């Protein structure tokens, strides 16, 4: 009869804390994994801020998408493919297709009413607690570009990263 020693009652039971090496044999850094999990939501929030602030300040869909992509790269470096698939719930081709569709429809929609391609309009409306909000239709183009860039970065991590993990 094999009994556990009394000092193992506080041993970590989560998979990501159990061993010094993950399933691929890479050496793990607990500090990097924990920091990546803490920083990840903050970097994504910064990327969304850059997405929305792009019309008045520096930023936009491309810049926000690159910052969000860097957040996913950080998670991949911290935990490999397992960590990336835990974060990304949507397949990258779906993100790429959705982003490209939104960007193309937004670019061509003004042509349906006789305006030049990529023409923008400004909508103003009032929200109860916020006040007056101005929304430019070019924001939809930026959202499409944002999704496209995030999808491409996650797809590259998935395809190129898998070959790197298999080489180890």
C-alpha positions, 0 to 999 in steps of 0.5 A, spaced: 500 500 500 503 506 497 501 512 501 502 519 499 507 523 504 504 528 509 507 533 505 504 533 499 497 535 501 499 542 498 502 540 492 499 543 486 494 539 482 493 544 476 496 541 470 500 547 468 503 547 475 505 540 475 511 539 472 518 543 470 517 541 463 510 541 459 508 535 454 513 537 449 519 537 453 520 544 453 523 547 459 518 551 463 518 558 466 513 559 471 514 566 472 513 567 465 507 563 465 504 567 471 506 574 468 503 572 461 496 570 464 496 577 468 499 581 462 494 578 457 488 581 459 491 588 460 494 588 453 488 586 449 484 592 453 490 596 450 489 593 443 481 595 443 483 602 446 488 603 440 482 600 435 477 605 438 482 611 439 485 610 431 480 616 428 482 621 433 489 619 435 494 614 433 492 607 432 486 604 428 485 597 426 492 595 424 495 597 430 490 594 435 491 588 431 498 588 432 498 589 439 493 584 440 497 579 436 503 580 440 499 578 446 497 572 443 505 571 441 506 572 449 501 566 451 504 562 446 511 563 448 509 562 455 505 555 454 506 553 447 500 550 443 496 548 449 496 555 452 494 558 445 488 553 444 486 555 451 485 562 449 483 562 442 476 559 442 475 561 434 479 558 429 483 562 425 480 562 418 474 564 421 477 570 424 480 572 418 474 570 413 470 575 418 475 580 418 476 580 411 468 580 410 467 586 414 472 590 411 470 589 404 463 590 405 464 596 409 469 599 403 464 597 398 457 599 402 458 607 400 458 605 392 451 602 393 448 609 394 452 613 389 458 615 394 466 613 392 468 607 395 471 607 402 467 614 404 465 615 411 459 618 415 459 620 422 453 618 426 452 622 432 447 619 438 446 620 445 447 614 450 444 615 457 450 615 462 455 617 457 452 623 453 453 624 446 457 619 442 460 620 435 461 614 431 464 614 424 463 608 419 470 607 418 470 604 425 467 598 422 473 597 417 478 598 422 474 592 426 475 588 420 482 589 419 483 588 427 480 581 426 484 580 420 490 581 423 489 577 429 487 571 425 493 571 421 497 572 427 494 566 431 494 562 424 501 563 424 503 561 431 499 555 430 502 553 423 509 555 424 509 554 432 507 546 431 513 545 426 518 548 431 515 544 437 515 538 433 523 539 431 525 539 439 
